[in-house]
Amino acid sequence: MAQLTFAKLVAAALPHIKELMPWDVDAMRQTTPDLLMVDIREPDEYAAGHIQGALLVPRGVLEASCDWGYSDTLPVLVQARNRPVVLVCRSGNRTVLAALTLHHGG
């Protein structure tokens, strides 16, 4: 059986999500007032520099943060199911997997 690597997981997820470039996000921020930016990096990465207005929700708690009933629940995320959401990380790899997971979760 072939070993499933992180790179293979990301490659398999890419066709199922919409990947944006930084200039696409800049344009969206200008035209989409209810856009929610979610930075899924670790707190130390966020502290070193982040997009102004981005909500920090580390990847490890993202799914629980998007649903009611967990200690990590963030109402803004639960209520964002009908809002445009952009996920942010350093390279884009974490966001690919997170976006696919969140898509499956509604």
Secondary structure as GFF3:
##gff-version 3
##sequence-region A 1 106
A	DSSP	alpha_helix	6	13	.	.	.	ID=ss1
A	DSSP	three_ten_helix	14	16	.	.	.	ID=ss2
A	DSSP	alpha_helix	22	31	.	.	.	ID=ss3
A	DSSP	beta_strand	36	39	.	.	.	ID=ss4
A	DSSP	alpha_helix	43	48	.	.	.	ID=ss5
A	DSSP	beta_strand	55	56	.	.	.	ID=ss6
A	DSSP	three_ten_helix	59	61	.	.	.	ID=ss7
A	DSSP	alpha_helix	62	65	.	.	.	ID=ss8
A	DSSP	alpha_helix	75	78	.	.	.	ID=ss9
A	DSSP	three_ten_helix	79	82	.	.	.	ID=ss10
A	DSSP	beta_strand	85	88	.	.	.	ID=ss11
A	DSSP	alpha_helix	93	104	.	.	.	ID=ss12
###
